[in-house]
Amino acid sequence: MPKNKTHSGTSKRFKVTGSGKLVREKAGKRHILEKKSSRVTRRLSGTAEVTPHDAPRIKKLLGL
């Protein structure tokens, strides 16, 4: 049986922490930033943990 390949798009979007949690970047900070307030752009910075509902699907795509 051949090895499973990691989904390359998923591997670029998600990272696995040392404890095995999935981490993602927040959406909405790529463009049209001029009309968004500084408060909003600060809130969108940083990373967020993936919801428990979505985690199994993403782990399958990552080959975990």
OpenMM code with the backbone's topology and positions (N, CA, C; nanometers):
from openmm import Vec3, app, unit

residues = "MET PRO LYS ASN LYS THR HIS SER GLY THR SER LYS ARG PHE LYS VAL THR GLY SER GLY LYS LEU VAL ARG GLU LYS ALA GLY LYS ARG HIS ILE LEU GLU LYS LYS SER SER ARG VAL THR ARG ARG LEU SER GLY THR ALA GLU VAL THR PRO HIS ASP ALA PRO ARG ILE LYS LYS LEU LEU GLY LEU".split()
positions = [
    Vec3(0.0840, -0.1181, 0.0000),
    Vec3(0.0000, 0.0000, 0.0000),
    Vec3(0.0888, 0.1249, 0.0000),
    Vec3(0.0606, 0.2238, -0.0878),
    Vec3(0.1458, 0.3431, -0.0931),
    Vec3(0.1260, 0.4334, 0.0289),
    Vec3(0.2249, 0.5165, 0.0515),
    Vec3(0.2161, 0.6119, 0.1620),
    Vec3(0.1114, 0.7186, 0.1305),
    Vec3(0.0506, 0.7717, 0.2352),
    Vec3(-0.0448, 0.8808, 0.2170),
    Vec3(0.0305, 1.0120, 0.2039),
    Vec3(-0.0170, 1.0981, 0.1129),
    Vec3(0.0461, 1.2284, 0.0953),
    Vec3(-0.0249, 1.3329, 0.1804),
    Vec3(0.0522, 1.4244, 0.2360),
    Vec3(-0.0028, 1.5357, 0.3114),
    Vec3(-0.0667, 1.6324, 0.2136),
    Vec3(-0.1828, 1.6874, 0.2498),
    Vec3(-0.2490, 1.7894, 0.1676),
    Vec3(-0.1687, 1.9184, 0.1792),
    Vec3(-0.1066, 1.9610, 0.0685),
    Vec3(-0.0099, 2.0713, 0.0759),
    Vec3(-0.0752, 2.2033, 0.1149),
    Vec3(-0.1991, 2.2277, 0.0719),
    Vec3(-0.2681, 2.3511, 0.1103),
    Vec3(-0.2960, 2.3565, 0.2583),
    Vec3(-0.3327, 2.2431, 0.3145),
    Vec3(-0.3607, 2.2356, 0.4578),
    Vec3(-0.2331, 2.2523, 0.5387),
    Vec3(-0.1235, 2.1935, 0.4896),
    Vec3(0.0022, 2.2032, 0.5639),
    Vec3(0.0538, 2.3459, 0.5693),
    Vec3(0.0174, 2.4279, 0.4686),
    Vec3(0.0588, 2.5686, 0.4690),
    Vec3(-0.0265, 2.6522, 0.5636),
    Vec3(-0.1493, 2.6106, 0.5877),
    Vec3(-0.2429, 2.6914, 0.6657),
    Vec3(-0.2467, 2.6579, 0.8144),
    Vec3(-0.2078, 2.5367, 0.8511),
    Vec3(-0.2198, 2.4927, 0.9901),
    Vec3(-0.0865, 2.4420, 1.0419),
    Vec3(-0.0644, 2.4644, 1.1725),
    Vec3(0.0555, 2.4131, 1.2390),
    Vec3(0.0112, 2.3316, 1.3598),
    Vec3(0.0915, 2.2325, 1.3965),
    Vec3(0.0626, 2.1494, 1.5126),
    Vec3(0.1537, 2.1926, 1.6263),
    Vec3(0.0949, 2.2167, 1.7444),
    Vec3(0.1740, 2.2576, 1.8596),
    Vec3(0.2401, 2.1356, 1.9224),
    Vec3(0.3237, 2.1584, 2.0196),
    Vec3(0.3922, 2.0492, 2.0869),
    Vec3(0.2973, 1.9546, 2.1568),
    Vec3(0.1855, 2.0084, 2.2062),
    Vec3(0.0874, 1.9241, 2.2750),
    Vec3(-0.0120, 1.8599, 2.1794),
    Vec3(0.0015, 1.8874, 2.0494),
    Vec3(-0.0840, 1.8230, 1.9506),
    Vec3(-0.2055, 1.9032, 1.9081),
    Vec3(-0.2173, 2.0279, 1.9556),
    Vec3(-0.3290, 2.1127, 1.9139),
    Vec3(-0.3005, 2.1714, 1.7756),
    Vec3(-0.4061, 2.2058, 1.7044),
    Vec3(-0.3929, 2.2670, 1.5726),
    Vec3(-0.4115, 2.4176, 1.5857),
    Vec3(-0.3243, 2.4933, 1.5196),
    Vec3(-0.3266, 2.6382, 1.5276),
    Vec3(-0.3396, 2.6954, 1.3876),
    Vec3(-0.4188, 2.8024, 1.3739),
    Vec3(-0.4406, 2.8666, 1.2449),
    Vec3(-0.4243, 3.0178, 1.2583),
    Vec3(-0.4052, 3.0841, 1.1466),
    Vec3(-0.4046, 3.2300, 1.1431),
    Vec3(-0.5492, 3.2779, 1.1340),
    Vec3(-0.5764, 3.3974, 1.1846),
    Vec3(-0.7120, 3.4518, 1.1765),
    Vec3(-0.7359, 3.5102, 1.0378),
    Vec3(-0.8585, 3.4972, 0.9915),
    Vec3(-0.8954, 3.5444, 0.8579),
    Vec3(-0.9275, 3.6933, 0.8613),
    Vec3(-0.9155, 3.7581, 0.7462),
    Vec3(-0.9611, 3.8962, 0.7318),
    Vec3(-0.8538, 4.0011, 0.7441),
    Vec3(-0.7259, 3.9632, 0.7328),
    Vec3(-0.6197, 4.0634, 0.7466),
    Vec3(-0.5307, 4.0693, 0.6232),
    Vec3(-0.5852, 4.0329, 0.5069),
    Vec3(-0.5066, 4.0318, 0.3833),
    Vec3(-0.5224, 4.1601, 0.3030),
    Vec3(-0.6441, 4.2085, 0.2904),
    Vec3(-0.6677, 4.3265, 0.2065),
    Vec3(-0.7875, 4.4038, 0.2597),
    Vec3(-0.8137, 4.5203, 0.1984),
    Vec3(-0.9179, 4.6143, 0.2426),
    Vec3(-0.8952, 4.6515, 0.3901),
    Vec3(-0.7693, 4.6784, 0.4232),
    Vec3(-0.7341, 4.7091, 0.5618),
    Vec3(-0.7546, 4.8563, 0.5947),
    Vec3(-0.7583, 4.9405, 0.4909),
    Vec3(-0.7662, 5.0843, 0.5130),
    Vec3(-0.8955, 5.1222, 0.5851),
    Vec3(-1.0040, 5.0566, 0.5513),
    Vec3(-1.1330, 5.0908, 0.6123),
    Vec3(-1.1569, 5.0187, 0.7445),
    Vec3(-1.0724, 4.9208, 0.7774),
    Vec3(-1.0859, 4.8517, 0.9048),
    Vec3(-1.0137, 4.9319, 1.0126),
    Vec3(-1.0736, 4.9384, 1.1302),
    Vec3(-1.0134, 5.0161, 1.2377),
    Vec3(-0.8898, 4.9443, 1.2922),
    Vec3(-0.8051, 5.0199, 1.3577),
    Vec3(-0.6837, 4.9638, 1.4172),
    Vec3(-0.7186, 4.8571, 1.5198),
    Vec3(-0.8291, 4.8784, 1.5892),
    Vec3(-0.8739, 4.7825, 1.6892),
    Vec3(-0.9038, 4.6475, 1.6239),
    Vec3(-0.9678, 4.6510, 1.5085),
    Vec3(-1.0028, 4.5275, 1.4378),
    Vec3(-0.8777, 4.4574, 1.3874),
    Vec3(-0.7850, 4.5328, 1.3270),
    Vec3(-0.6648, 4.4703, 1.2721),
    Vec3(-0.5767, 4.4114, 1.3821),
    Vec3(-0.5749, 4.4749, 1.4983),
    Vec3(-0.5003, 4.4169, 1.6116),
    Vec3(-0.5665, 4.2886, 1.6587),
    Vec3(-0.6987, 4.2862, 1.6629),
    Vec3(-0.7714, 4.1682, 1.7058),
    Vec3(-0.7482, 4.0507, 1.6110),
    Vec3(-0.7299, 4.0814, 1.4828),
    Vec3(-0.7100, 3.9763, 1.3835),
    Vec3(-0.5664, 3.9246, 1.3786),
    Vec3(-0.4744, 3.9915, 1.4469),
    Vec3(-0.3353, 3.9452, 1.4439),
    Vec3(-0.3181, 3.8254, 1.5358),
    Vec3(-0.2128, 3.7502, 1.5126),
    Vec3(-0.1848, 3.6347, 1.5972),
    Vec3(-0.2539, 3.5094, 1.5478),
    Vec3(-0.2501, 3.4074, 1.6298),
    Vec3(-0.3045, 3.2777, 1.5915),
    Vec3(-0.4236, 3.2412, 1.6791),
    Vec3(-0.5010, 3.1445, 1.6309),
    Vec3(-0.6158, 3.0946, 1.7053),
    Vec3(-0.6154, 2.9431, 1.6974),
    Vec3(-0.6728, 2.8798, 1.7975),
    Vec3(-0.6807, 2.7341, 1.7983),
    Vec3(-0.7982, 2.6901, 1.7114),
    Vec3(-0.7813, 2.5792, 1.6426),
    Vec3(-0.8869, 2.5250, 1.5589),
    Vec3(-0.9965, 2.4668, 1.6486),
    Vec3(-1.1220, 2.4837, 1.6071),
    Vec3(-1.2332, 2.4325, 1.6864),
    Vec3(-1.2280, 2.2797, 1.6923),
    Vec3(-1.2741, 2.2208, 1.8008),
    Vec3(-1.2723, 2.0738, 1.8129),
    Vec3(-1.3523, 2.0038, 1.7034),
    Vec3(-1.4538, 2.0735, 1.6523),
    Vec3(-1.5369, 2.0160, 1.5466),
    Vec3(-1.4585, 1.9982, 1.4165),
    Vec3(-1.3725, 2.0940, 1.3838),
    Vec3(-1.2969, 2.0903, 1.2581),
    Vec3(-1.1660, 2.0119, 1.2684),
    Vec3(-1.1171, 1.9909, 1.3887),
    Vec3(-0.9856, 1.9296, 1.4087),
    Vec3(-0.9694, 1.7920, 1.3442),
    Vec3(-1.0664, 1.7006, 1.3561),
    Vec3(-1.0469, 1.5684, 1.2950),
    Vec3(-1.0281, 1.5735, 1.1437),
    Vec3(-1.1041, 1.6612, 1.0771),
    Vec3(-1.0919, 1.6759, 0.9319),
    Vec3(-0.9539, 1.7255, 0.8919),
    Vec3(-0.9043, 1.8244, 0.9647),
    Vec3(-0.7740, 1.8826, 0.9331),
    Vec3(-0.6626, 1.7833, 0.9634),
    Vec3(-0.6749, 1.7104, 1.0728),
    Vec3(-0.5739, 1.6087, 1.1066),
    Vec3(-0.5656, 1.5016, 0.9991),
    Vec3(-0.6801, 1.4658, 0.9425),
    Vec3(-0.6820, 1.3661, 0.8351),
    Vec3(-0.6076, 1.4188, 0.7113),
    Vec3(-0.6290, 1.5468, 0.6797),
    Vec3(-0.5621, 1.6075, 0.5647),
    Vec3(-0.4121, 1.6202, 0.5876),
    Vec3(-0.3734, 1.6417, 0.7140),
    Vec3(-0.2308, 1.6528, 0.7465),
    Vec3(-0.1642, 1.5162, 0.7593),
    Vec3(-0.2426, 1.4125, 0.7644),
    Vec3(-0.1866, 1.2780, 0.7779),
    Vec3(-0.1522, 1.2416, 0.9204),
    Vec3(-0.2234, 1.3004, 1.0166),
    Vec3(-0.1976, 1.2719, 1.1588),
    Vec3(-0.2914, 1.1651, 1.2107),
] * unit.nanometer
topology = app.Topology()
chain = topology.addChain("A")
for resn in residues:
    res = topology.addResidue(resn, chain)
    for name in ("N", "CA", "C"):
        topology.addAtom(name, app.Element.getBySymbol(name[0]), res)
